[in-house]
Amino acid sequence: MKKKEDGISFLNIGTRILTKDLMDQFIRSLGNHHTHYGQKGISAKRVTEEYEVDIIISEYEMEDTTAFHLIRDFQQDSSNDHFYYILAVEEKNAEMVNIAEELDIDALIVKPFTALDIAEHVKEYEEHLNKKGEGKDFIILLRKAMRALRDKATTDAHKLFTLLKQNAAENVHVLSRLGDYYTGLADYSSAERCFQDALAIKKDYILALNGMGVLEVKRKNYILALEYLSKAQKISPLNPERAHLISKVHLAAGLDQLKSTERRDPGGIELKMDILRYLVCLKDFMGAIHWYKKIKFPPNDPNVKEAMRLSDFAHAEGKISK
């Protein structure tokens, strides 16, 4: 069981936020609170496993990870839903604002900050706690809704998103997350409506652009997906998940073009080999195996050995018996 301390428990992550002595002095000046430190992501995780943490103040860059990956890890555990996240930044620029939006971070604080700055966020955190009992606090509700969606608890997610929309119908963040919810249900028309409503309220809103990109990937409209995702990545380049998705969509778009060409000219072995390579790169191992079986190689074709290796790899990685 985690240790529960009196007052509010702070976790400061990073090496350049403030000196330990000064931070201790700030926290003591606010009341009977406690503060813990983690220079690395791994040490920060250990603190959250041992203590009931309330407020996390984190730099973006750490020795072993980034705030993006660390907060994503924290968000996987429902016992962390109450965390109040503060991102400590050198400058409140568009990049940091957008990444905070994508991570559902509660606040940005510009370094160097003072005890008064922390006091303002403590007040906001306490207001969150008061609202939590009514079940209408935006951040708590949103986190619960996103968790229900990730856990495929469809009924719970529907109830929570419905409540969110009732409380903040014109909120672009809610609309975008609601769009993510509909995308997860494969209700693509409802998802698009939510994303486009958000973009009508706030042009180039990062979550709506990203949501439209993911939606078009699901629809297999890869060129349109790349337009949305590339625009989102240009606005918020710190999101590694989207950068990885863009790479996969480029491959999927290339595969589509290859298949279209192959349908017009079905005889070319090199074209068939390129399709096999693309399928393996996209980790469509079942598709790669089926495609390999369809290829009819001429006698002594030099591609046979590579095709066999790719087929064996697909069987092994996909755990598909021969």
N, C-alpha and C positions, 0 to 999 in steps of 0.2 A: 504494500500500500504506500502511496506517495505521502511524503511529509507535508503537513499543512501548517503554515506559519501565520502568526497574527498579522493583520494589516494586508497590504498589497505586496505581492512577490514579483520583483522585477528580474528579468534576464537580459543582460547586455551582451551582445554578440559582436565580436570584431576586435581590432587592435587599436583603432584610431578614433573611437567615439569620444571618450574623455579619459583622463587618468582615473584609476580605481579610487584614489583618495577623494578626488573632487566629486566623482559620481556618488560615493558613499555620503559625502557631505550634503549633496543635493537631496538625496532620498531621505536622509534623516531630518532635513529641514521641513519635509512635507508631512511628517508624522511617523508613527510606529510601523514602518515598512521595512522590507528586506530586499537586498539586491544580490544577484548571482552573476557570475561572469563566465563567458566561453569564448576563447580566442578563435576556436575552430568550430565548424559545424558539428563534428563528432563530440566535442566536449559540451556543446550546447544541448545536444540530444540527451546526454547523460544527466544533465541538470533537470530536464523536463521529465525524465524517467524517475528521478528521485524526489523531486519537489513539485508541488502544485503551483505552477507559474501562472501569473495573471497578465502581466504586460511584458512584451518583448520589444526591446529597442535594438535594432540590428543595422549594421552597415550592409551595403550590397555585396562587396567583395570580401571574401574571407580567405584564409590560407588554403583551405581544402575544398571549398565549394562557393556557391553564391547564394544570396538570399532567395533567388528564384527556386533553386533546388531544395534548399532547407525548408522553406515555408511550404512548398508542395509536399514534402515529407511530413511535416507537422499536420497538414490538412488531411492526411490519410487516416488519422486517429481521431475518432469522434470525441474522445475526452479532451481534445485540444480546441474544440469549437468555440470556447469562451475566450481564447487568447485575443488580446488586443495588440495588433501589430503596428509598430512605429518604425518606419524606414528612415535611418539617419543618413542624410545626403550632403554632399559638398555644395550643391546648387539645386534648387527646385526647378529643373529644366523639363522639357517635354518628355525626354526619354524616361526620366524617373517617375514622372506623373503617370505615364502610360503603363509602365511595368507595375506600378502600385495598383493601378486599375485592374490589370490582368490577374494580379495575385489576390485581389479583394483585401488589400492592406487598408488599415483604418486611418493612418495618418502619415504624413511626411514631416520630418523635423530637420531644419538646416543647421549644420555644424558651423561654428561652435554655438551650443544652446545653453540656456540658463535653467536654474531651478524653477523659475516662473513658467518657462516653456513646458517643462515636464508637468508642472502643476495643472496647466490647462488640459493636458491629455489625461491626467488622472481624473479630473472632473468629468471629462467626456466618458471615460471608462466606467466611472461610477454611475453615470446616467444610463449607460448600456445595461449595467447590472439591474438597475431599477426597472427598466423596460422589459428585461428578460422574463420576469415573472408574469407579465401580461401576455407573453408569447408574440409580441408585435415588433420587437426590435429588429431593424432591417438586417444588420450584419449577422446576428444569430440565426434569424430565419433563413437568410440567403445561404449560409454555410450548411444548415441542416438540409435545405432543399438540394444543394449541389451534392451533398453526401448521399442523400436518398437516390439521386439520379445516378451517381457512380456505382452505388450498390444495387442498382436495378430494382429498387423498392418503388415501383411505379405509382402505387396508390398514395403512399406517403408523399412522394415528390409532387404529385398532382395537387394534393391538399395544400402543401406548403407554397407552391408557386401561385396557386389561386389566391391565397392569403396575401402573398407579396404583391400581386398585381392589384388587388383591392386597395392596399395601403399606399401604393406608389405607381399608379397606372401610367404616368407620364415619365417615369424614371428610366433613363436610357440603360442604366445598368440592369435594372429588373427586366426590361424588355429584351435585352440581349441574352441574359441568362435564361429567360423563358424560351427564347428561340433555341438555345442549346438543348433545353429540355425537350422541345418538340422534335428537334433533329434526332435526339436519342430514341424517340418513339417512331421515327421514320414518317412523321407527319410533316412533310417538307413544305407544303403550302402554308401551314400555320407558322412554321419556323421562319419562312421568308417574310411573312407579314410582320412578325415581331422585329426582325432585323431591319427591314426597310422602314418601319415606324421609328425605330431608334435613329436610323440615319437621317430621317426627315427632321427629327428634333435636333440632332447634333451631327452635322456632316463629318464624315471620316472618323466616326467614333470607333475606337480600336476594337472593342469587344464585338460590335456589330459587323465590322469588316472581317474579322477573324471568323465569326460565326457563319457569314455568307460563304467564305472560302471553304470551310469544312462542309457546309451544306452542299455546295456544288461538287465537291469531291464525292460525296455520297451519291449524288445524281450522275456521277461520271462525266460531268461537264468540266474536263480538266483545264482547258484553256481559260474558261471563265473563273474557275477556282484559283488559278495562278494569278489572275488580275487582282482578285480580292486579297489573297494571301500576301502577294508581293507588296501591295499597297500597305497592308497592315504591318509587314515586317520593316518597311521603310520608315513608318511612323514610330514603331516600337521595336528596334533591332535587337533588344536584349533577350527576346523570348527564344530559347533553344528548341523548344518543342515545335514551334512553327517553322523554324529553319529546317528541321528534320523533315517535317511534313512537306514543305516546298520541294525538297530534293526528291521525295517519293512521288509527288505529283508530276514533276518533270519526267520521271521514269515512266509513270503511267501514261502521260500524254505521248511520249515517244513510242511506247508499246502500241497504243491505239493507232498511231500513224503507220507503224510497221505492219500491223494486222490488216489495215486498210490496203496498203500496198500489196501485201501477200495475197489478198483476195483477188486483186487485179492480175497478179502474176504469180500463180501458185507453184511454179516450178523451181524457183531459186532456192538452193540449199543454204547459201549464206544468209539469206533473209530469214529462213526458218531458224537457223542457228542464233541469229540476233534476237528473235522472239523468245527462244528458249533462255538465252542469257538474261533478258529483261525480266522474264517471269521468276527466275531464281533470285535476281537482285531485289525484286519486289516481295520476296518471300511467299509467293504464291506457289508453294511446293506441289500441291495437288495439280494445279494447272500446268506446271512445268512437266510433271510426270506424264500427264495425258498428252501434252504437246510432243514430248519426246517419242511416245509410242506412235504418233501419227507420221513422223518423219520417215520417208523412204529414201535411204541413202544409196547412191550408185555404188557399184563395186569399187573397193579400195579408196573410198572417199576419206580424205585426211581429217574430216570433222568428226568421224565416228567416235574416236577415243575421247575427245572433249565432251561430246554429247553424252557418252556413257558416264563420264565423271560427274557431269552436272546432274544427271538422273540419280546417280548414287547419292550425291550430296543432298538432293531434294528428299529422297527417301529417309536419309539419316536425320536431317534437320527437322523435317516434318513428322518424324516418327511414324512413317507410313510403311507398312510391310510390303515386301515385293510379291 
